[in-house]
Amino acid sequence: MRGTKFQLKVWTYLKKIPRGSVKTYSQVAKGIGKPLAVRAVANAIGKNPYPPKIPCHRVIRSDGSLGGYSGKGGIKTKELLLKKEGITF
């Protein structure tokens, strides 16, 4: 897997989010020890080279909205993936 050190850290964290649960971008930032790097986390997630293998679809905004999805099919695919895991919005 290729990416910056920071991106790799974010992507590794994403793999630890259990199926059927979600985290916010802020929670991911805190989880990697960079609580003020929320935008950088979002950018790293947006560059995820292997969605949904690296489950970036499990990261949502703090207000509960879905946010974006850079994988094939965009936000509709993110919503579908989450529904398959039992998460509805």
RABEL-V253101 format. One record per residue. N is the residue number from 1. RES is the residue in one small letter. PHI is phi as a letter, one per 40 degrees, with the letter a starting at -180 (* if undefined). D_CENTER is the distance of its C-alpha to the mean C-alpha in Angstrom with 1 decimal. Layout:
{{N | RES | PHI | D_CENTER} {N | RES | PHI | D_CENTER}}
This chain:
{{1 | m | * | 16.6} {2 | r | b | 17.2} {3 | g | i | 15.5} {4 | t | c | 16.5} {5 | k | d | 16.8} {6 | f | c | 14.1} {7 | q | d | 11.6} {8 | l | c | 12.7} {9 | k | c | 12.3} {10 | v | c | 8.6} {11 | w | c | 8.1} {12 | t | c | 10.7} {13 | y | c | 9.2} {14 | l | d | 6.1} {15 | k | c | 9.2} {16 | k | c | 10.8} {17 | i | c | 8.9} {18 | p | c | 11.8} {19 | r | d | 12.2} {20 | g | g | 13.1} {21 | s | b | 11.2} {22 | v | b | 8.4} {23 | k | b | 7.6} {24 | t | c | 7.9} {25 | y | d | 7.1} {26 | s | c | 10.7} {27 | q | c | 10.4} {28 | v | c | 8.1} {29 | a | d | 10.7} {30 | k | c | 13.4} {31 | g | c | 12.3} {32 | i | c | 12.8} {33 | g | g | 16.0} {34 | k | b | 15.3} {35 | p | c | 15.4} {36 | l | c | 16.5} {37 | a | c | 14.0} {38 | v | c | 11.5} {39 | r | c | 12.2} {40 | a | c | 12.1} {41 | v | c | 8.6} {42 | a | c | 7.6} {43 | n | c | 10.0} {44 | a | c | 8.9} {45 | i | c | 5.5} {46 | g | c | 8.1} {47 | k | b | 10.3} {48 | n | d | 8.6} {49 | p | c | 12.0} {50 | y | b | 11.4} {51 | p | c | 9.3} {52 | p | c | 9.6} {53 | k | d | 11.2} {54 | i | c | 8.2} {55 | p | c | 6.2} {56 | c | c | 2.9} {57 | h | c | 5.2} {58 | r | c | 5.2} {59 | v | b | 3.7} {60 | i | b | 7.0} {61 | r | c | 9.7} {62 | s | c | 12.4} {63 | d | c | 14.9} {64 | g | g | 13.3} {65 | s | c | 12.8} {66 | l | c | 10.0} {67 | g | g | 9.4} {68 | g | b | 9.1} {69 | y | a | 8.3} {70 | s | c | 10.0} {71 | g | c | 10.9} {72 | k | d | 14.5} {73 | g | g | 15.5} {74 | g | g | 13.0} {75 | i | c | 12.3} {76 | k | c | 14.9} {77 | t | c | 13.3} {78 | k | d | 10.0} {79 | e | c | 12.6} {80 | l | c | 14.6} {81 | l | c | 12.2} {82 | l | c | 11.6} {83 | k | c | 15.4} {84 | k | c | 16.1} {85 | e | c | 14.5} {86 | g | g | 16.7} {87 | i | b | 14.5} {88 | t | b | 16.2} {89 | f | b | 16.2}}
